[in-house]
Amino acid sequence: QRFCGVCGLVCWVSKQAGQAVRNLLAALGGEPVDLATGLFISDKTDLLLPGRLPVTLSWSYHPHDPFSGIAGFQPALGPGWSLSVDAILLPVNASLFRLILPGNARLDLVLQPDGTYRNSTHPFLSGAVLTSLSGGDHQLRFKDGNTWRFRNLFLGLEFLSRRTGMGTGC
């Protein structure tokens, strides 16, 4: 699809509405087929460096690209492919941010009365808080102290720019 430059993020949000959301907790009993959706999904780890600050580099494939090439945008490895560090924050509207993880897993963070954003339904984000930083950046702090910082670089999309804390793999 071409990007007309008029609707902006609305194109991505509407395209994602018609796609199956990957359940991070689903069992892939039909390896590598997700039995709930019938989709071919592949996750592989290429690099694992154990130690005091472990590092993991993985890649994922999901047949539905969350951006569908709109505005020429696609994940780092091409349509459907993503690295474990390809976490993107999409501002859906004033009260909702969508965290897009490798493999097209999408988790919504909803505005709270204190001005932060939280997800109260998914265990991955249990206790996590998204806050606004100066310069338009955002920080996602997990309950274990790990933080992900997102920087606005492209059409309102915010890309993971820095992780801090132990366990820097996705």
C-alpha positions as CSV (number, residue, x, y, z in Angstrom):
1,Q,0.0,0.0,0.0
2,R,1.1,3.5,-0.6
3,F,1.1,6.2,2.0
4,C,-0.9,9.2,1.1
5,G,0.5,11.4,3.9
6,V,-3.0,12.5,5.0
7,C,-4.1,9.9,7.5
8,G,-0.8,9.2,9.2
9,L,-0.9,6.7,12.0
10,V,-4.6,6.0,11.3
11,C,-3.5,3.8,8.3
12,W,-1.4,1.5,10.5
13,V,-4.0,1.3,13.3
14,S,-6.8,0.4,10.9
15,K,-4.7,-2.2,9.1
16,Q,-3.8,-3.8,12.5
17,A,-7.5,-4.0,13.4
18,G,-8.0,-6.7,10.7
19,Q,-5.0,-8.8,11.8
20,A,-4.9,-11.6,14.3
21,V,-3.0,-10.6,17.5
22,R,-0.2,-13.0,18.5
23,N,-0.7,-14.4,22.0
24,L,2.6,-14.4,23.7
25,L,1.4,-17.2,26.0
26,A,0.0,-19.5,23.3
27,A,1.4,-23.0,22.9
28,L,2.7,-23.8,19.5
29,G,1.8,-27.5,19.6
30,G,1.9,-27.7,15.9
31,E,5.5,-26.3,15.9
32,P,5.8,-23.8,14.2
33,V,2.1,-23.4,13.6
34,D,0.0,-21.5,16.2
35,L,-2.9,-23.9,16.8
36,A,-5.3,-21.1,17.8
37,T,-4.9,-19.1,14.5
38,G,-3.3,-21.6,12.1
39,L,-0.6,-19.1,11.3
40,F,3.1,-20.1,10.6
41,I,5.1,-18.5,13.4
42,S,8.8,-19.0,13.9
43,D,11.0,-17.8,16.8
44,K,14.8,-18.6,16.8
45,T,17.7,-17.5,19.0
46,D,20.9,-16.8,17.1
47,L,23.1,-15.4,20.0
48,L,23.0,-16.1,23.7
49,L,25.8,-14.7,25.9
50,P,25.1,-15.8,29.5
51,G,26.8,-14.0,32.4
52,R,26.3,-11.1,34.7
53,L,24.6,-9.0,32.0
54,P,23.1,-11.7,29.7
55,V,22.5,-10.8,26.1
56,T,20.1,-12.6,23.8
57,L,19.5,-11.9,20.1
58,S,16.6,-13.6,18.6
59,W,14.4,-13.2,15.5
60,S,10.7,-13.9,14.8
61,Y,8.5,-14.4,11.8
62,H,4.8,-13.7,11.7
63,P,3.0,-13.7,8.3
64,H,1.1,-10.5,9.1
65,D,3.3,-7.5,9.1
66,P,1.9,-4.9,11.6
67,F,2.9,-2.0,9.2
68,S,2.1,-3.7,5.9
69,G,4.7,-1.6,4.1
70,I,2.5,1.6,4.5
71,A,4.8,4.6,4.0
72,G,7.5,2.1,3.0
73,F,8.0,1.1,6.6
74,Q,8.7,-2.4,7.7
75,P,10.6,-4.1,10.5
76,A,14.4,-4.4,10.3
77,L,14.6,-7.7,8.6
78,G,11.7,-7.2,6.1
79,P,8.0,-7.9,5.9
80,G,7.0,-10.3,8.7
81,W,10.5,-10.6,10.1
82,S,11.8,-8.9,13.3
83,L,14.7,-9.0,15.7
84,S,14.2,-9.3,19.5
85,V,15.1,-5.6,19.8
86,D,12.4,-4.5,17.4
87,A,9.9,-3.1,20.0
88,I,7.9,-0.2,18.7
89,L,5.5,2.1,20.6
90,L,2.6,3.3,18.5
91,P,0.4,6.2,19.7
92,V,-3.1,5.1,18.8
93,N,-4.9,8.1,20.4
94,A,-4.5,10.5,23.3
95,S,-5.4,7.8,25.9
96,L,-3.8,4.7,24.3
97,F,-0.3,3.5,23.3
98,R,0.2,0.2,21.6
99,L,3.4,-1.8,22.2
100,I,4.3,-3.8,19.2
101,L,6.7,-6.7,20.0
102,P,8.6,-9.0,17.6
103,G,6.3,-11.5,16.0
104,N,3.4,-9.0,15.8
105,A,2.4,-9.3,19.4
106,R,0.5,-6.1,20.3
107,L,-0.2,-5.0,23.8
108,D,-2.2,-1.9,24.7
109,L,-1.2,0.6,27.4
110,V,-4.1,2.7,28.7
111,L,-3.9,6.2,30.2
112,Q,-4.4,6.3,34.0
113,P,-5.6,9.2,36.1
114,D,-2.0,9.9,37.3
115,G,-0.9,10.5,33.6
116,T,1.0,7.2,33.2
117,Y,-0.1,4.3,30.9
118,R,-0.6,0.7,32.1
119,N,-1.8,-2.7,30.8
120,S,-3.8,-4.6,33.5
121,T,-4.6,-7.6,31.4
122,H,-1.4,-9.2,30.2
123,P,1.2,-10.9,32.5
124,F,4.1,-9.6,30.4
125,L,3.2,-6.0,31.4
126,S,2.0,-6.8,34.9
127,G,3.3,-3.9,37.1
128,A,4.9,-2.1,34.1
129,V,4.4,1.7,33.8
130,L,4.8,3.8,30.7
131,T,5.7,7.4,31.4
132,S,6.4,10.5,29.3
133,L,9.9,12.0,29.3
134,S,11.2,15.3,28.1
135,G,11.6,15.7,24.4
136,G,8.6,13.5,23.6
137,D,10.4,10.2,24.5
138,H,8.7,7.5,26.7
139,Q,10.0,5.1,29.2
140,L,8.5,1.7,30.0
141,R,9.6,0.5,33.5
142,F,8.9,-3.1,34.4
143,K,8.2,-4.4,37.9
144,D,11.6,-6.0,38.1
145,G,13.3,-2.6,37.5
146,N,14.2,-3.1,33.8
147,T,13.5,-0.1,31.7
148,W,13.0,0.4,27.9
149,R,13.3,3.9,26.5
150,F,11.5,4.8,23.3
151,R,12.6,7.6,21.0
152,N,10.2,9.3,18.5
153,L,12.0,8.9,15.1
154,F,9.4,8.4,12.4
155,L,5.8,9.6,11.8
156,G,5.0,9.3,15.5
157,L,6.4,5.8,15.9
158,E,8.7,5.4,18.9
159,F,11.5,2.9,18.6
160,L,13.3,1.1,21.4
161,S,16.5,3.1,21.8
162,R,17.9,1.8,25.1
163,R,17.4,-1.0,27.6
164,T,18.7,-0.9,31.1
165,G,18.7,-3.5,33.9
166,M,19.4,-7.2,34.1
167,G,18.2,-9.5,31.4
168,T,18.4,-7.4,28.3
169,G,16.8,-10.1,26.0
170,C,13.2,-10.1,24.8
